[in-house]
């Protein structure tokens, strides 16, 4: 008999990791809100498969799994011993994690002829997690931050960078092809995934999602997965949006000009996030924006000032000026 963990469906804000102790080259990560398909055959008790969740505090082992004596053996975090579910023949299964449920789901039939799903409810609390949900971040007393007017006063009146003519014409052409004869920039609050930075909590940056009107963590990604686009609006808000590699490669991504409705900005670029061993947040910024072409050497100081106001120390920020 063989049991195959063929994928993980991650519907949370957390990164997951799957570890095959019998074959380390078989290990893989699952990004937040994504499904990762990957065949991983379970070994015996001495070489189990572990499923980890990476939270703002630390890495936890959610499940340990192995295959023995016509049964799937599993132990959830906090349990003192393994449980088992009989299996009649070879079976494929996958793991699904939501904000409230952890499930092992049999893909081709049932585990023992009776059930196709093993589920634990309220996994974050029942497993002993000490996690502060990103969705409750605004309950700290931080109201949703609206986009401020483009003519809001600034302490030393920074230079504003308008959208260049060539990028503007490209925006116009793309909009006409997709939406008809009339061109205008949408309100950023109407664009999926656009938010305003609010602060940090336990080493993770969080912001207000403008369309959903909820607070959210900004997940960590590897650089080859994409980047966060950002602009600093004249009113002081740092507006962001995640653009993954697929949308970037297909040219179907949110442009910098869309983050401030085509209006001039104080600064703009790309952002990458990472976390140190003590859960400290590190930020890498550049001024790479083909629409605005800001001078990072001149405008980064305003970004650092705003970061300081929301609790991000300048010593944790790396700056790279690309535009002349």
Order of alpha helices (4+ residues) and beta strands (2+ residues): beta-beta-beta-beta-beta-beta-beta-beta-beta-beta-beta-alpha-alpha-beta-beta-beta-beta-beta-alpha-alpha-beta-beta-alpha-beta
